[in-house]
Amino acid sequence: MDTFFLFLFKSTVTAGIFFAYYCLFLKDLKLNRFNRFYLLASSGVSLVMPLLHFEWYRIASTQSDMTFKVLKVLNSEGGEEAAVSSSSSLFTAQNIAIGGYVLAVIAVLGILIAKVRWVYKLKYNSVVSKEHGFKLILTENGRAPFSFLDNLFWRPDIDMNTETGRQILTHELTHIRERHTLDKLFVQAVAAVLWLNPFYWLILRELSNIHEFIADGAALEREDTEAFAAMILHSRYHRTLINVIQPFFNSPIKRRLAMLSKPNKTNYSGLRRFMLLPLLCVPLLLFSFKINDANVVKAKKRAFVIVDAGHGGSDIGGTGVNGLKEKDLTLAMTEKLVALSGQYNLDVASTRKGDHNMPLEERVALINKETPDVFISVHVNKHEPGEAAPDYQVYVSDKSPKLAESEVFASAMMSSLQATGVKPVLSQKHLWVLTGNTAPAILIECGDIDNATQMAMLTDNKKQEQLCRSILSGIVRYVNSR
């Protein structure tokens, strides 16, 4: 859910930038068709741009405290520490916020659906005739005349053969032919789902005005501007407005009249359009910054590390939420560790570079052949039903040829993981990858594969990188302590 609210924040900033440009340089100018495109594009681009991730350049953040306390292993093989995991309450602040947001979305969408239903109910209860390119619906409803999609709702007391009637007809047919209703439905749907973004509601209001300006211009191509303005002034308003329709008598009169009197030529119109291109670069640059610990504390001397992606091939490991497989999660983690290692003055290699079976004996033989400075085996926990055990664990073995070094290495890793909010438990277990190799060795269980929140750390690219960086920092803590 954090990812969604980050997306909402980015979309709000992007939409705000585009709407600010509209208000400063495009609003109330006779660039109506361009403005229509611009407002629609602003809504669409503000949805797409937060999903784009570029790494043109990086901002460096620093990491300082690399001290740690050497810990003692509390539990031994076969007696994994029975740390009772507390069940999370449904009534957390986060869950309440999510529930409230979803309820608001349902309410706003419900209002939109009710408005559309009202239109079709009115159509069903009225006389409908098919005309060329539209459906004419005669109704006594006071909101008419108005259009919705290809439906033109018309009051019998307005004569289409009079000058006023022809102007109104041309006006509404312009809405129909240019599919203005689809514009409004799109923006209203976006505003309903992302209702906390105020700029979508402002864009919707401006788009409705642009529609009226376009339709007014079409109705006045061969008509008297003064007569049309007088007709608008004498038209009556109605208090209730169904804003999914295109109502002739319910648009801001002052702006419509002002637009009628504006000259068709706009100063610097070409420049105003051209500036849209550099404007696109502003949110791109804002969201292209990637926090990357380029100034992290590096290893004082180059260290060689081997990481082992647990399981692989037909050995799936654990299977958890949304069909996640442990072998895929561990491979993604080790690939990220390898990719980031150079920034920490570490040479990291992986035992498994693809999805294939690799017997434990083969893994350990490879480790001993390469003689790394340290070794890490990466896994994800899978608890048996009813089992009470830690989700995050760091394992060592007292049968390791480098037990003392392994305990120091595990302590450094525990300290680094705890700095990111993870609460691992230091445990002991006689695993072959720990007992059979000649390097200081640990095994890390990176959360419970059945826990959706914890797995978000391994499936979300940014959170996965954060966890990998904490592991690399743990290696550096150990290397620099020697």
C-alpha positions in Angstrom: 0.0 0.0 0.0 3.0 2.3 0.5 3.7 1.9 -3.2 0.2 3.1 -4.0 0.4 6.2 -1.8 3.8 7.0 -3.3 2.2 6.7 -6.8 -0.6 9.0 -5.6 1.9 11.6 -4.4 3.8 11.5 -7.7 0.6 11.7 -9.7 -0.5 14.7 -7.7 2.8 16.5 -8.2 2.8 15.8 -11.9 -0.8 16.8 -12.4 -0.2 20.0 -10.3 2.8 21.0 -12.6 0.7 20.6 -15.7 -2.3 22.4 -14.3 -0.2 25.3 -13.1 1.2 25.7 -16.6 -2.4 25.6 -17.9 -3.5 28.3 -15.5 -0.5 30.5 -16.3 -0.2 30.3 -20.0 -3.3 28.6 -21.6 -6.4 29.3 -19.6 -9.1 31.5 -21.2 -7.3 31.7 -24.5 -8.8 30.7 -27.9 -6.7 27.5 -28.0 -9.7 25.4 -27.1 -8.9 22.3 -29.1 -5.3 22.3 -27.9 -6.4 23.0 -24.3 -8.8 20.0 -24.5 -6.0 17.8 -25.7 -3.7 19.3 -23.1 -6.0 18.7 -20.1 -6.7 15.1 -21.2 -3.0 14.5 -21.8 -2.3 15.9 -18.3 -4.5 13.4 -16.7 -3.1 10.5 -18.7 0.6 11.5 -18.3 0.2 12.0 -14.6 -0.9 8.4 -14.4 1.9 7.0 -16.5 4.9 9.1 -15.5 5.0 7.9 -11.8 5.4 4.4 -13.2 8.5 5.3 -15.1 11.9 4.8 -13.5 15.0 6.3 -14.8 18.5 6.3 -13.3 20.1 9.1 -15.3 21.9 10.3 -12.2 21.9 9.5 -8.5 21.8 11.4 -5.2 24.1 10.0 -2.7 23.1 9.4 0.9 25.6 8.6 3.6 25.7 5.9 6.2 27.8 6.3 9.2 27.7 4.1 12.3 29.3 0.8 11.5 29.9 -0.5 15.0 28.3 -3.6 16.3 28.2 -5.9 19.3 29.3 -9.5 19.1 26.4 -11.6 20.0 26.1 -15.1 21.4 24.0 -17.8 19.8 21.0 -18.4 22.0 19.6 -21.6 20.6 21.1 -24.8 19.2 20.4 -27.3 16.5 17.0 -28.9 16.8 15.9 -26.3 19.3 15.2 -23.3 17.3 14.2 -20.4 19.5 10.4 -20.5 20.1 9.8 -16.8 19.6 6.0 -16.4 19.5 5.1 -14.2 16.6 2.5 -11.7 17.7 -0.6 -11.6 15.5 -1.3 -8.3 14.0 -4.6 -6.6 14.7 -6.9 -5.7 11.8 -7.5 -2.3 13.4 -4.1 -0.8 12.8 -3.8 2.8 11.7 -2.6 1.6 8.2 -5.6 -0.7 7.8 -8.0 2.0 8.9 -6.5 4.4 6.5 -6.7 1.9 3.6 -10.3 1.0 4.5 -11.3 4.6 4.6 -9.7 5.4 1.3 -11.4 2.4 -0.4 -14.8 3.3 1.0 -14.3 6.9 -0.3 -13.5 5.5 -3.8 -16.6 3.2 -3.7 -18.7 6.2 -2.7 -17.4 8.5 -5.4 -17.7 5.8 -8.1 -21.2 5.1 -6.8 -22.2 8.7 -7.3 -20.8 8.6 -10.8 -22.7 5.4 -11.6 -25.9 6.9 -10.1 -25.6 9.9 -12.4 -25.2 7.7 -15.5 -28.1 5.6 -14.4 -30.3 8.7 -14.0 -29.6 9.6 -17.6 -30.5 6.2 -18.9 -33.6 6.1 -16.7 -34.7 9.4 -18.2 -34.0 8.1 -21.7 -36.0 4.9 -21.0 -39.0 7.0 -19.8 -39.0 9.4 -22.8 -39.8 9.3 -26.5 -36.6 8.3 -28.5 -36.1 8.7 -32.2 -33.0 7.9 -34.3 -31.6 10.8 -36.3 -28.5 11.0 -38.5 -25.6 10.4 -36.1 -27.5 10.8 -32.8 -30.6 9.8 -30.9 -33.2 12.5 -30.2 -34.9 12.1 -26.8 -37.9 14.4 -26.1 -38.3 15.1 -22.4 -40.0 17.6 -20.2 -37.1 17.5 -17.7 -35.9 21.0 -16.8 -32.2 20.2 -17.4 -32.8 19.7 -21.1 -31.4 20.4 -23.6 -28.3 18.4 -22.9 -26.3 15.6 -24.5 -24.8 12.4 -23.2 -22.7 10.2 -25.5 -24.8 10.1 -28.7 -28.1 11.0 -26.9 -29.6 14.4 -27.3 -32.2 15.3 -24.7 -34.5 18.0 -26.0 -37.5 19.9 -24.6 -40.5 20.2 -26.8 -41.0 23.8 -26.0 -37.7 24.7 -27.8 -38.3 25.0 -31.5 -35.4 23.7 -33.6 -36.5 25.8 -36.6 -35.9 29.1 -34.8 -32.5 30.8 -34.8 -32.1 30.0 -31.1 -33.1 26.4 -31.6 -30.6 25.9 -34.4 -27.8 27.4 -32.3 -28.6 25.2 -29.4 -28.9 22.1 -31.6 -25.5 22.8 -33.3 -24.0 23.4 -29.9 -25.2 20.0 -28.5 -24.4 18.1 -31.7 -20.8 19.4 -31.4 -20.6 17.7 -28.0 -21.9 14.5 -29.5 -19.7 14.5 -32.6 -16.5 15.3 -30.7 -17.3 12.7 -28.0 -17.0 15.2 -25.1 -18.9 12.8 -22.8 -16.0 10.3 -23.0 -13.6 13.0 -21.9 -15.6 13.7 -18.8 -16.2 10.1 -18.0 -12.5 9.3 -18.2 -11.4 12.2 -16.0 -14.2 11.5 -13.5 -13.2 7.9 -13.2 -9.6 8.9 -12.6 -10.7 11.5 -10.1 -12.9 8.9 -8.3 -10.1 6.4 -7.9 -7.4 9.0 -7.0 -9.9 11.3 -5.2 -7.2 12.7 -2.9 -5.6 14.4 -5.9 -7.3 17.8 -6.1 -5.9 18.6 -9.6 -8.1 15.9 -11.3 -11.2 17.7 -10.0 -9.8 21.0 -11.2 -9.0 19.5 -14.6 -12.5 18.1 -14.8 -14.0 21.5 -14.2 -11.8 23.2 -16.8 -12.4 20.5 -19.3 -16.2 21.0 -19.0 -15.6 24.7 -19.7 -13.4 23.9 -22.7 -16.2 21.7 -24.1 -18.6 24.6 -23.9 -16.2 27.0 -25.6 -15.7 24.5 -28.5 -19.4 24.0 -28.9 -20.1 27.7 -28.6 -17.6 28.3 -31.4 -19.3 25.7 -33.6 -22.7 27.2 -33.0 -21.5 30.7 -33.9 -19.7 30.0 -37.2 -22.4 31.7 -39.2 -24.5 33.3 -36.5 -24.7 36.6 -34.7 -22.4 36.7 -31.7 -24.5 39.4 -29.9 -27.7 37.4 -30.4 -26.1 34.3 -29.1 -24.7 36.1 -26.0 -28.1 37.6 -25.3 -29.7 34.2 -25.6 -27.3 32.7 -23.0 -28.0 35.6 -20.6 -31.7 35.0 -20.8 -31.3 31.3 -20.3 -32.3 30.1 -16.8 -30.1 28.2 -14.4 -31.1 25.0 -12.5 -29.8 24.4 -9.1 -29.0 20.7 -9.5 -26.4 19.7 -12.1 -25.7 16.2 -13.3 -22.1 16.8 -14.3 -21.7 13.8 -16.6 -24.0 15.4 -19.1 -23.3 18.4 -21.4 -26.0 20.9 -20.3 -26.5 23.9 -22.5 -28.0 26.1 -19.8 -25.6 25.2 -17.0 -22.2 26.5 -17.9 -20.4 29.5 -16.4 -21.9 32.4 -18.3 -19.3 35.0 -17.7 -16.4 32.9 -19.1 -18.5 31.8 -22.1 -19.4 35.4 -22.9 -15.8 36.6 -22.5 -14.6 33.8 -24.8 -17.1 34.8 -27.5 -15.6 38.3 -27.7 -11.9 37.2 -27.7 -10.0 37.4 -31.1 -9.3 34.1 -32.8 -5.6 34.9 -33.0 -3.6 34.3 -29.7 -0.3 35.9 -29.1 2.6 33.4 -29.0 0.3 30.5 -29.5 3.1 28.5 -31.2 5.4 29.1 -28.3 2.8 28.2 -25.7 2.3 24.8 -27.5 6.0 24.2 -27.9 6.7 24.7 -24.2 4.7 21.6 -23.5 7.8 19.5 -24.5 10.2 21.0 -21.9 7.4 20.9 -19.4 7.3 17.1 -19.7 10.9 17.1 -18.6 10.1 18.7 -15.2 8.3 15.7 -13.6 10.7 13.3 -15.4 13.6 15.0 -13.8 11.9 15.1 -10.4 11.2 11.4 -10.4 14.4 10.3 -12.0 16.4 10.9 -8.8 17.2 7.6 -7.2 18.5 7.5 -3.6 21.6 5.4 -3.9 24.1 4.9 -1.2 27.0 5.9 -3.4 28.8 7.4 -0.3 28.2 4.4 1.9 31.0 3.2 4.1 33.1 0.9 1.9 35.3 -2.0 2.8 38.8 -0.8 3.7 40.2 -3.6 1.6 38.7 -5.4 -1.4 36.9 -8.4 -0.1 35.7 -11.5 -2.1 32.2 -12.7 -1.1 30.2 -15.7 -2.4 26.4 -15.6 -2.0 24.3 -18.7 -2.5 20.7 -18.5 -3.8 19.0 -21.2 -1.9 17.2 -24.0 -3.9 16.8 -23.9 -7.7 15.4 -26.0 -10.6 13.1 -28.7 -9.4 14.0 -27.8 -5.8 11.4 -25.0 -5.4 11.8 -24.4 -1.7 8.9 -22.8 0.0 5.8 -21.6 -1.8 3.8 -18.7 -0.4 1.5 -15.7 -1.0 0.5 -15.1 -4.6 2.4 -18.3 -5.7 5.8 -16.9 -4.8 8.6 -19.5 -4.9 11.6 -19.3 -2.7 14.0 -20.3 -5.4 12.9 -17.2 -7.5 13.1 -14.8 -4.5 16.6 -16.0 -3.5 17.9 -15.8 -7.1 16.6 -12.2 -7.4 18.3 -11.3 -4.1 21.7 -12.7 -5.1 21.5 -11.0 -8.5 20.9 -7.7 -6.8 23.7 -8.3 -4.3 26.1 -8.9 -7.2 24.9 -5.8 -9.0 25.4 -3.5 -6.0 28.5 -5.0 -4.6 31.0 -2.7 -6.5 29.7 0.4 -4.6 30.9 -1.2 -1.4 34.4 -2.2 -2.6 33.2 -5.9 -2.6 33.6 -8.6 -5.2 30.4 -10.7 -4.9 29.9 -13.9 -6.9 26.9 -16.2 -6.9 26.9 -20.0 -6.8 23.7 -20.2 -8.9 23.3 -17.8 -11.8 20.1 -19.4 -13.2 17.1 -21.6 -12.3 18.8 -25.0 -12.1 19.4 -27.7 -9.6 22.7 -27.5 -7.7 23.4 -30.2 -5.1 24.7 -29.0 -1.7 28.0 -30.9 -2.2 28.5 -29.1 -5.5 27.8 -25.7 -3.9 30.2 -26.3 -1.0 32.9 -27.7 -3.4 32.6 -24.5 -5.4 32.9 -22.3 -2.3 36.0 -24.1 -1.1 37.6 -23.9 -4.5 37.1 -20.1 -4.8 38.3 -19.5 -1.2 36.1 -16.4 -0.5 36.6 -14.1 2.5 33.0 -14.7 3.6 30.0 -16.8 2.5 26.3 -16.1 2.8 23.4 -18.5 1.9 20.2 -16.6 1.1 16.8 -18.3 2.0 13.2 -17.3 2.8 11.4 -18.8 5.8 8.4 -21.2 5.4 6.7 -22.1 8.7 4.8 -25.2 9.3 1.1 -24.7 10.4 1.0 -23.7 14.0 4.8 -23.3 14.2 5.9 -20.3 16.3 9.3 -19.2 15.0 11.1 -16.0 14.0 10.5 -14.8 10.4 14.0 -13.3 10.0 16.9 -15.4 11.2 20.7 -15.5 10.9 22.2 -19.0 11.2 25.7 -20.1 12.2 26.9 -23.6 13.0 29.2 -24.5 15.9 30.7 -27.2 13.6 32.0 -24.5 11.2 35.8 -24.6 10.8 35.6 -20.8 11.3 33.1 -20.6 14.1 34.6 -17.6 15.9 34.7 -15.6 12.7 31.3 -16.8 11.7 29.8 -15.5 15.0 31.4 -12.1 14.5 30.2 -12.0 10.9 26.7 -13.0 12.1 26.7 -10.2 14.7 27.8 -7.6 12.1 24.9 -8.8 9.9 22.4 -8.7 12.7 23.4 -5.1 13.5 23.1 -4.0 9.9 19.7 -5.7 9.4 18.3 -4.2 12.6 19.2 -0.7 11.4 16.6 -1.2 8.6 13.8 -2.2 11.0 14.2 -5.9 10.5 14.3 -7.9 13.7 16.3 -11.1 13.1 17.1 -13.8 15.6 20.6 -15.3 15.8 20.3 -19.1 15.7 22.4 -22.2 15.4 21.9 -25.1 13.0 24.1 -27.7 11.4 23.5 -27.0 7.8 26.0 -28.4 5.2 26.6 -25.0 3.6 27.8 -23.7 7.0 29.7 -26.7 8.2 31.3 -27.9 5.0 33.1 -24.8 3.8 36.2 -23.2 5.1 35.1 -19.5 5.1 33.2 -17.6 7.8 29.7 -18.6 6.8 26.1 -17.5 7.7 22.7 -18.3 6.4 20.0 -15.6 6.3 16.2 -16.3 6.3 14.7 -13.2 4.7 11.2 -13.2 6.1 8.2 -15.5 6.0 7.1 -16.4 2.5 3.5 -16.5 3.7 3.6 -13.0 5.0 2.5 -10.5 2.3 4.0 -7.5 4.0 7.4 -9.1 4.4 7.4 -10.4 0.9 6.7 -6.9 -0.4 10.3 -6.2 0.7 11.5 -8.9 -1.7 9.2 -8.2 -4.6 9.2 -4.4 -4.6 12.4 -3.3 -6.4 13.2 -0.4 -4.1 12.5 -2.4 -0.9 14.5 -5.3 -2.2 17.4 -3.0 -2.9 17.1 -1.6 0.6 17.4 -5.1 2.1 20.3 -6.0 -0.1 22.2 -2.9 0.8 21.7 -3.7 4.5 23.3 -7.1 3.8 26.2 -5.6 1.9 26.6 -3.1 4.8 26.7 -6.1 7.2 29.6 -7.6 5.1 31.5 -4.3 5.2 31.0 -4.0 9.0 32.6 -7.4 9.4 35.4 -6.8 6.9 36.3 -3.5 8.5 36.4 -5.0 12.0 39.1 -7.5 11.1 
